[in-house]
Amino acid sequence: MKITLLGTGSPLPDPNRAGPSTLVQAGDQNIVVDCGRGAVMRLLAAGVLPGMVGTALITHLHSDHITDLNDLVTTRWIMMPVNVPLRVVGPVGTKAIVDAMLQMLGPDQSYRLGHHDDLRAAGPLTVDVTEVGPGETLQIGTVTVTTHATDHRPVEPSLGYRIAADGHVAALAGDTIPCAGLDDLCRDADVYVQTVIREDLVAQLAALLPNSQRLLDILDYHSTVAQAGQTASRNRVKTLVLTHYVPAMQPGAEEDWRRVAAEHFTGTIVLGPDLTSVEV
């Protein structure tokens, strides 16, 4: 099992970091968890063509986690020799988002169908959407995925995905504060991927802004680096992977971020730029 951070950024654009997205290569599958800006470009950099991705798991419907879903859907369609719909799994509300996305892509689809005989023969652009709640189990090839409730309120519902294959487990949490569902998600996992913020750096940045409340508001619905370390330790995780750095992690600051997590977790801590990966 290989886990690659395709995008480690946040809603704030960063020239060096794509939006939140993680690639899990397990069993016979390439699975993308969330699909933020630039995810398709990072897929190529990771050596994976869009058509090699069979499933996208969506943790929640914040825009920064789904902005590149339309690019993944369209690029797969125009690059594949046969029409194999992408499977999109997400919380309630995902189907409405995908339906609206397909409506937005309608003119583009009609242009391409009007120009390419083989696309017409393959059939129209379609997406296979499955809406799930916590406590469900999905089989994706040889990979087993279970869904777990997370807490990103007022964003509801939000989910984490526990991916098991070949005797290994990866837990991918998305945006959430510590909660019982998060503990269930990552208990005894080989790898636990958590989006994080640094509350000390957010507070420093907010002090420089004339209207900082919008920035300070993010503190109450994301896990801090320290909380991610505590969750990993409490649940006997082997490797903690940090992503979605808020504020953006500056070059050379990796050890400072690692130190904050290491105060609470003695296992392996992985963090860094886009395309950072870990194998188990």
Secondary structure, 3 states (H helix, E strand, C coil): CEEEEEECCCCCCECCECCCEEEEEECCEEEEECCCCCHHHHHHHCCCCHHHCCEEECCCCCHHHCCCHHHHHHHHHHHCCCCCCEEEEECCCHHHHHHHHHHHCHHHHHHHHHHCHHHHHHCCCCEEEEECCCCCEEEECCEEEEEEECEECCECCCEEEEEEECCEEEEECCCCECCHHHHHHHCCCCEEEEEEECHHHHHHHHCCCCCCHHHHHHHHCCCEHHHHHHHHHHCCCCEEEEEEEECCCCCCCHHHHHHHHHCCCCCEEECCCCCCEEEC
